[in-house]
């Protein structure tokens, strides 16, 4: 530790960070990753979207024990700009003190990643480090968590406080490992503690490791191996929407890919409760295959929407839709559950279905808003962690 003005600097070490599978040393500090280096190497030449998504720290937080009343965190964020689309707000940091919400903040500046979805190109403009400051923490010994922005790549540069800081003690809770799409990643939630998985974990009293990977829930074998090798007491995989909107595979390939993914997870976690969740309702893809494409026609009014561009008639030749996938997942889980009593199935429409879509439509046709994340988190907690649920204590 060394002094910085009237504050003490604490080295950023891995024991202060929860929810990441890897921490990369960069020239600035620590970059949390949600896939390990081996998985990133496998994905290196296949998918820039996945590389961006796994470096966005959804569910990653600093967990500290301290008497400090002032905390400062220097970070280097990478902001995303989509050509032709409305500007995105700065990523939100959520502060928890002894498990209760105690503040929010943002960090300006940072790098700028400009993405042209139509051309499939991206360019990075370097920018400065910024500072997040929480100046009025309650006195006394406490556990402080700083949840990093779920949708903004964040390098951890420096940590300062007006009292010594150490790692928070292990809370002794069960670890829930979850994998899914941009909806699980957090899409348009209000902040990192109010993505539906973070809310469900809080309500269920468990520690979250969130492998929700925007655009990247594609049954990749390297993701299954990462899950196999990650300590976990409870596991869920939410499969379907990305396979459809990427138009990635036909029905013949989908079933064996699901089996292979689950087999790999089971190699590392043979008896853990394993919950397979099918897609939530997404009207554009219920019976229309992908690929999904951006619709910029209302960008001037600040709206970006997505449209399904496949032909429903192609279902006959094995093209996938959400309804096809739901039927196949239900069949696969029923078949496997005969030998695997800890394997469970949840129809995603129990989290967000027809009645919800009428009340809380998806603003861009694909991603839920903040209110819908809250509803989905509460529903999942009741269905999975409640009496009779796959994750009941």
C-alpha positions in Angstrom: 0.0 0.0 0.0 1.1 3.6 -0.5 -0.5 7.0 0.0 -2.2 9.0 -2.8 -3.1 12.3 -1.4 -5.0 11.4 1.8 -6.0 8.0 0.4 -4.1 4.7 0.5 -3.6 2.7 -2.7 -4.3 -1.0 -2.5 -2.9 -3.3 -5.2 -5.6 -4.9 -7.4 -5.1 -8.6 -6.8 -7.2 -11.6 -8.0 -8.6 -12.2 -4.4 -10.5 -8.9 -4.6 -12.4 -10.0 -7.8 -15.4 -12.3 -8.0 -17.3 -13.6 -11.0 -14.4 -13.6 -13.6 -12.9 -16.8 -15.0 -9.6 -15.1 -15.8 -7.8 -11.9 -15.1 -5.4 -10.6 -17.8 -2.5 -8.4 -16.8 -2.5 -5.5 -19.3 -0.2 -2.5 -19.4 -2.9 -0.5 -17.5 -3.9 -3.1 -14.9 -6.3 -6.1 -14.7 -8.8 -7.0 -17.4 -11.5 -9.4 -16.2 -12.5 -12.1 -18.7 -15.5 -14.4 -18.5 -13.8 -17.1 -20.6 -10.4 -18.5 -19.8 -7.4 -17.9 -22.1 -7.7 -21.4 -23.6 -11.2 -20.8 -24.7 -10.3 -17.3 -26.0 -7.6 -18.8 -28.1 -10.0 -21.3 -29.7 -12.4 -18.4 -30.6 -9.7 -16.0 -31.8 -10.3 -16.2 -35.5 -14.0 -17.1 -35.5 -15.9 -14.3 -33.7 -15.0 -10.7 -32.8 -18.4 -10.4 -31.2 -17.7 -13.2 -28.7 -14.3 -11.6 -27.8 -16.0 -8.4 -27.1 -18.8 -10.0 -25.1 -16.7 -12.2 -22.9 -14.5 -9.1 -21.9 -17.6 -7.2 -20.8 -17.7 -8.0 -17.1 -21.4 -9.0 -16.5 -21.6 -10.3 -12.9 -18.0 -9.4 -12.2 -17.5 -7.4 -9.0 -14.9 -6.3 -6.5 -15.6 -7.7 -3.1 -13.9 -5.8 -0.3 -13.7 -5.7 3.5 -12.9 -2.3 4.8 -13.6 0.5 7.3 -13.1 3.1 4.6 -15.7 5.8 4.1 -14.1 7.0 0.7 -13.3 4.6 -2.2 -11.9 5.5 -5.6 -11.5 3.1 -8.5 -9.6 4.1 -11.6 -10.7 2.2 -14.7 -10.2 2.2 -18.4 -13.6 1.6 -20.0 -14.1 0.7 -23.7 -17.3 2.5 -25.0 -19.2 1.1 -28.0 -20.5 3.3 -30.8 -22.7 1.6 -33.5 -22.6 3.4 -36.8 -26.0 4.7 -37.7 -27.5 3.8 -34.3 -28.4 6.1 -31.3 -25.5 6.7 -28.8 -25.2 4.3 -25.9 -25.2 5.5 -22.3 -22.1 5.1 -20.2 -21.8 1.8 -18.4 -23.1 1.8 -14.8 -21.2 0.6 -11.7 -23.4 -0.5 -8.8 -22.2 -0.2 -5.1 -23.4 -2.6 -2.5 -22.7 -2.2 1.2 -23.3 -5.4 3.3 -25.4 -6.7 0.4 -27.7 -3.6 0.1 -27.7 -1.1 -2.8 -25.7 2.0 -1.7 -25.0 4.0 -4.9 -24.2 4.0 -8.6 -21.6 5.7 -10.8 -20.2 5.9 -14.3 -16.7 6.5 -15.7 -16.4 8.9 -18.6 -13.6 8.8 -21.2 -11.9 5.6 -22.1 -11.4 3.8 -25.4 -14.0 4.1 -28.1 -14.9 1.0 -30.2 -16.8 2.0 -33.4 -18.8 -0.9 -34.9 -20.4 -0.9 -38.3 -22.9 -3.8 -38.2 -23.7 -3.5 -41.9 -20.1 -3.6 -43.1 -19.0 -6.0 -40.3 -16.1 -3.7 -39.4 -14.8 -2.2 -36.1 -12.1 0.3 -35.2 -10.7 1.2 -31.8 -9.7 4.8 -30.7 -7.6 4.8 -27.5 -8.7 7.1 -24.6 -7.9 8.1 -21.0 -8.4 6.3 -17.7 -11.2 7.7 -15.6 -12.1 7.6 -11.9 -15.1 6.3 -10.0 -15.5 7.8 -6.6 -17.8 6.8 -3.7 -17.2 9.5 -1.0 -19.8 8.8 1.7 -19.6 5.1 2.7 -21.0 4.3 6.2 -18.5 4.1 9.0 -17.3 0.8 10.5 -16.2 -2.5 9.2 -18.3 -3.6 6.2 -18.3 -5.7 3.0 -18.3 -3.4 0.0 -19.0 -4.7 -3.5 -18.5 -2.7 -6.7 -20.2 -4.4 -9.6 -18.6 -3.5 -12.9 -20.7 -2.4 -15.9 -22.3 -5.5 -17.4 -22.0 -4.2 -20.9 -18.8 -2.2 -21.0 -15.3 -3.7 -21.1 -13.5 -2.4 -18.0 -9.8 -2.6 -17.2 -9.1 -2.2 -13.4 -6.3 0.3 -13.0 -6.0 1.4 -9.4 -7.9 1.2 -6.1 -7.7 3.9 -3.3 -9.4 4.3 0.1 -9.1 6.2 3.3 -8.6 3.0 5.3 -7.0 -0.4 4.6 -8.8 -2.7 2.2 -8.7 -6.5 2.0 -10.7 -9.2 0.3 -14.2 -9.8 1.6 -14.6 -13.2 3.4 -16.1 -16.1 1.5 -19.9 -15.8 2.1 -20.2 -19.6 2.0 -23.1 -19.5 -0.5 -23.7 -22.0 -3.3 -22.1 -21.0 -6.6 -24.5 -20.7 -9.6 -22.9 -20.9 -13.0 -25.2 -19.7 -15.8 -24.6 -19.5 -19.6 -26.9 -17.7 -22.1 -27.3 -15.0 -24.7 -27.3 -11.2 -24.6 -30.5 -11.5 -22.5 -28.6 -13.4 -19.8 -25.6 -11.0 -20.4 -27.9 -8.2 -19.3 -28.8 -6.4 -22.6 -30.8 -3.3 -21.5 -30.9 -3.8 -17.7 -30.6 -0.7 -15.6 -27.3 -1.8 -14.1 -25.1 -4.8 -13.3 -27.0 -5.9 -10.2 -30.4 -5.7 -12.0 -29.7 -8.0 -14.9 -32.1 -10.9 -14.5 -29.4 -13.4 -13.5 -28.0 -11.0 -10.9 -31.4 -10.3 -9.5 -32.2 -14.1 -9.4 -28.9 -14.8 -7.6 -29.6 -12.2 -5.0 -33.1 -13.5 -4.4 -31.8 -17.1 -4.3 -29.0 -16.3 -1.9 -26.3 -17.7 -4.2 -23.0 -16.4 -5.8 -23.3 -15.7 -9.5 -20.8 -16.6 -12.2 -22.5 -15.2 -15.3 -21.4 -16.6 -18.7 -24.2 -14.8 -20.5 -22.3 -13.9 -23.7 -24.1 -11.4 -26.0 -24.5 -13.1 -29.4 -22.3 -16.0 -28.2 -24.6 -18.7 -26.8 -23.8 -20.9 -29.8 -23.1 -24.3 -28.2 -19.4 -23.7 -28.6 -17.3 -26.7 -27.3 -14.8 -24.3 -25.7 -17.6 -22.7 -23.7 -18.8 -26.1 -22.5 -15.2 -27.0 -21.4 -14.9 -23.7 -19.6 -18.1 -24.6 -17.7 -16.8 -28.1 -17.1 -13.7 -26.7 -15.4 -15.4 -23.9 -13.3 -16.3 -24.8 -9.7 -20.1 -24.6 -9.4 -22.9 -26.1 -7.2 -25.7 -25.1 -9.6 -25.6 -24.9 -13.4 -28.0 -23.5 -16.0 -27.7 -23.2 -19.8 -30.2 -21.0 -21.7 -30.0 -22.2 -25.3 -31.7 -21.1 -28.5 -32.0 -17.4 -29.5 -28.4 -17.0 -30.7 -28.5 -20.3 -32.7 -31.6 -18.9 -34.5 -30.6 -15.3 -35.0 -27.1 -16.3 -36.3 -28.7 -18.9 -38.6 -25.9 -21.1 -37.4 -27.1 -24.7 -37.8 -29.9 -26.9 -38.9 -32.0 -29.2 -36.8 -29.8 -32.2 -37.7 -26.7 -30.5 -36.1 -28.6 -28.8 -33.2 -29.6 -32.0 -31.3 -26.2 -33.6 -31.2 -24.6 -30.2 -30.4 -26.9 -29.9 -27.3 -26.0 -33.4 -26.3 -22.3 -32.7 -26.7 -22.5 -29.5 -24.7 -24.4 -31.1 -21.8 -22.0 -34.2 -21.9 -19.0 -31.9 -21.5 -20.5 -29.9 -18.7 -21.5 -33.2 -17.0 -17.8 -34.5 -17.3 -16.9 -31.9 -14.7 -20.1 -31.7 -12.7 -21.7 -35.2 -12.8 -24.4 -34.7 -10.2 -24.9 -30.9 -9.8 -28.4 -29.7 -10.5 -28.3 -28.8 -14.3 -31.2 -26.7 -15.6 -31.8 -26.4 -19.4 -33.8 -23.2 -20.2 -35.4 -22.8 -23.6 -35.8 -19.3 -25.2 -38.1 -16.7 -23.8 -40.7 -15.4 -26.1 -39.3 -13.4 -29.1 -42.2 -12.8 -31.5 -39.9 -12.1 -34.6 -38.3 -15.5 -34.3 -41.1 -17.8 -32.9 -41.8 -19.2 -36.4 -39.4 -17.3 -38.6 -35.8 -18.4 -39.0 -32.7 -16.2 -38.9 -30.5 -14.5 -39.7 -31.4 -11.5 -37.7 -30.6 -8.1 -39.2 -30.5 -4.5 -37.8 -33.3 -2.1 -39.0 -32.0 1.5 -38.9 -35.3 3.0 -40.3 -36.1 4.7 -37.0 -32.5 5.5 -35.9 -33.2 9.2 -36.4 -35.9 8.9 -33.7 -33.4 7.2 -31.4 -34.6 3.6 -32.1 -32.8 0.6 -33.4 -34.8 -2.5 -34.1 -34.0 -6.0 -35.4 -35.9 -8.1 -38.0 -35.8 -11.8 -38.8 -34.9 -12.3 -42.4 -35.5 -16.0 -42.9 -38.4 -17.7 -44.7 -40.8 -19.7 -42.4 -41.2 -22.2 -45.2 -37.6 -23.3 -44.7 -38.5 -25.0 -41.4 -39.4 -28.0 -43.6 -35.7 -28.3 -44.6 -34.5 -28.1 -41.0 -34.1 -24.4 -40.4 -34.4 -23.5 -36.8 -37.0 -21.3 -35.1 -37.6 -20.7 -31.4 -40.6 -23.1 -31.4 -38.6 -25.8 -33.1 -35.8 -25.4 -30.6 -38.2 -25.5 -27.6 -39.7 -28.8 -28.8 -36.2 -30.3 -29.3 -34.8 -29.1 -25.9 -37.9 -30.6 -24.1 -37.3 -33.9 -26.0 -33.6 -34.0 -25.3 -34.0 -33.2 -21.5 -36.8 -35.8 -21.2 -34.6 -38.4 -22.9 -31.5 -37.7 -20.8 -33.3 -37.3 -17.5 -34.1 -41.0 -17.5 -30.4 -41.5 -16.6 -29.7 -38.1 -15.0 -32.1 -37.3 -12.1 -30.4 -33.9 -11.6 -31.2 -32.7 -15.1 -34.1 -30.3 -15.3 -36.0 -28.3 -18.0 -37.6 -24.8 -17.9 -39.7 -23.4 -20.7 -38.4 -19.8 -21.2 -41.9 -18.6 -21.8 -42.5 -19.0 -18.1 -40.0 -16.2 -17.6 -41.4 -14.0 -20.4 -44.4 -15.1 -22.4 -47.3 -13.9 -24.5 -49.0 -11.9 -21.7 -45.7 -10.3 -20.7 -45.0 -9.3 -24.3 -48.4 -7.6 -24.5 -47.6 -5.6 -21.4 -43.8 -5.2 -21.7 -42.9 -5.5 -25.4 -39.3 -5.9 -26.4 -38.2 -2.4 -27.4 -35.9 -3.5 -30.3 -37.9 -6.8 -30.9 -35.2 -8.9 -29.2 -33.9 -7.5 -25.9 -35.9 -7.0 -22.7 -35.9 -3.6 -21.0 -35.1 -2.9 -17.3 -38.6 -3.7 -16.1 -38.6 -7.0 -18.0 -35.2 -8.0 -16.5 -36.7 -7.5 -13.1 -39.7 -9.6 -13.8 -37.6 -12.4 -15.3 -35.2 -12.4 -12.3 -38.1 -12.6 -9.9 -39.7 -15.4 -11.9 -36.5 -17.4 -12.2 -35.9 -17.1 -8.5 -39.4 -18.4 -7.7 -39.3 -21.2 -10.3 -35.7 -22.4 -9.8 -34.8 -21.6 -6.2 -38.3 -21.9 -4.8 -39.9 -25.1 -3.3 -39.7 -27.9 -5.8 -37.4 -26.0 -8.1 -34.2 -27.4 -9.7 -32.1 -25.2 -7.4 -34.2 -25.5 -4.2 -31.9 -25.6 -1.1 
